[in-house]
Structure formats: structure tokens, C-alpha cells
């Protein structure tokens, strides 16, 4: 029997037990993908990330929910790079490149105004597919009524590494009412039945934030809700430039998420329009070490 040490970090918050928990396995070259899947299932966090060697970048990250591998995860990237940097494994490097299933992505390190380590990651090029499903059934599946969904903005499948359905909500008071029925998602999301659902609003609790959100997992992932979501926050920035203010060339703002479940976190988003079809999307945030989990396999 081999002991596996899984480090628990909370991402997108400097405070333990806030933000989004992630499991981090730092030296995972000896693990098979089935090992990784088994470990992620046992840990039970929305994602566990495994750091392995790469021939084309400084390191490679592999991300697993309790149910399956995913191509990219923002909060697990924050957690693993925070671990590698604070443990001195990356030395004095101010930037690295990570290999992921969506390609090689740059990471930058800096300190924020409160002297917290800030990790900035680039995401994949944003993709959008307009939702053609039943809006009333979708509203019901997240515990709302149809009139709580914003009519003037589109519902779209969106991706900067992981597909999610962006659902604009009129008022922030709807978010406390949300009770997802995740098992209904695949029959409603017929175009991409394994996508998650990400309701958001332009009303916020913090006046310094531009968007408020929640994130409900695909039933295939083995979890119900993601407290603070990096990839979905990034693609919301691309959504803003594409659908809300297409005349802007760039935008920088803060997404708040997790308040309804006591896991408040903040994601910094930057998006730059390159041309009519392409944008560069970045997110940044910090993390905090919480503890260790020892597993046997």
C-alpha cells in the first residue's frame, strides 16, 4: 500500500474555509489516470489537480472531478501554483508555462496590495454556442421561475477550457432562492449535456464587483455546486465584450461568488479583444493552505 499526500488549498480567498477548495498532489508522475480518478473521488472536492512533468512546458497539470477528468480548472490551477511557489519549488521565477489539455498556458506571479501572492493565468480562446433549449425547464432546474431570467441577454454555452451554460439573472435576490436539480441538466442541455450551469447577474453585493454568480455542476462530475469558479468567471468577461458591450476593446473587473454557501471568494478578470473572433482571457486570484489529507491506495 502506498501513501498519497493530498494538500488542501482554498483558492480565490486568502482565508481558510472560504473560496473554493482544491486537492493538490505535487509529485504525481508515478500515478496512472485511473489512480488520479480514484484519488479525486476519495478526496471529494470539486477538483483535485495532479502536478506531473512536461516535455513542452515547465510542468503539466491534470484535473479531475470526483466523476471524470476535465480539460482546465481555474481554482485548481490557483491552488497548485500557489503551493509550488510558496514551497519554493519554482524558486524565484516570476512566470512559468503550464501544459494542460487545452494547450500550454502562461502563469505570472506578483503580490497584491495586501501582500498576498497573486497568480494570473491565461485561459483558452472563448467559444460560444447559443442555447436552443427550454428556458422554463432550465429555470425550474435551478429553482427559479422563467420571469427571473433576463430576457434582454442571451443564454449561451461558453468555454475557455470547460463548457458551462451562462444564464443571465435579473436580480441578485434570486440567488438565495436557487436550489439546483442537477439530474435534470443533461435532458435540458441537449446540445452539450455534460455542461455545467452558471447563473450570473450584473447586480452585486460588493460595490467593487461587476458580476455575481453561482455555479452548478454537471451530474456527471459527482458534485453539486462549485463555490468560486475560475474558468466560468473568465468566460463571463468574454461574454461581456461579446454580448453586453461589443464596442469595448477590453475590460477588467471582479466577479464575486460563493456568498450563498458561506464560501465567499473573488476572481479578477481581464479580457482583451484581438479581432472580431478572438479574445485573450485572463483570471487572477490568490489561495491559502488549509491542511493535508493522507490517502492509501
C-alpha angles and dihedrals in degrees: 000000000000125000116230117198113210116190117214116217129170112219132207092027135070090215125085115246092021127092119024123324119226133180115228126198107188104190106037106145091111093056124094121220089255088054090051092049091049092049092049090051092051094046091050099201119136087257139008117194127208122205113215135165123272134204094204104037141026091270142342127237124205117192128204133181116202086266108038148343118279128201100232137003124187102199094045089051089053091049097048096044090047088053094047093047099044092046090055094242091127094044117204095335113141092195140020138178122236127202114223136164089267093052139270113328130189122238125197129195127210140142122256126221091274093052093253118144107255120205119199120194133184118225133208122280108284119254127192135194119181115240113244098178133107109295094196092054089047091053090049091050090061095041099258139108124247093252090064092065115089110250096196096062127058127248106230141175105238135188140184091159104328126044118243133163111240110213117187113218123200102219136026093226088071091069095071089054095054116118110169123217094201094181089068095056100087094054091050098040092057094157093055107009094179094056122115124232121243117185114191140175138199087223112089141185094222112057089214092061124082100198137031121202151168126202125214117196129232109256087237090067095065094234135090109212136012109217100210118006123205103186093044091048090053094050090049086064090054089047089054093055093043103043111012104040111004091171093069119096094200143000138196122192147136127259117206119204141157100046095119092058099038095255101108114184140161130220122195112217130196124179128179124191112228098178139324093298107028137064135174110230124196133176129188138188145134136250142204134218113245107171149293133280118202115207131182124215 
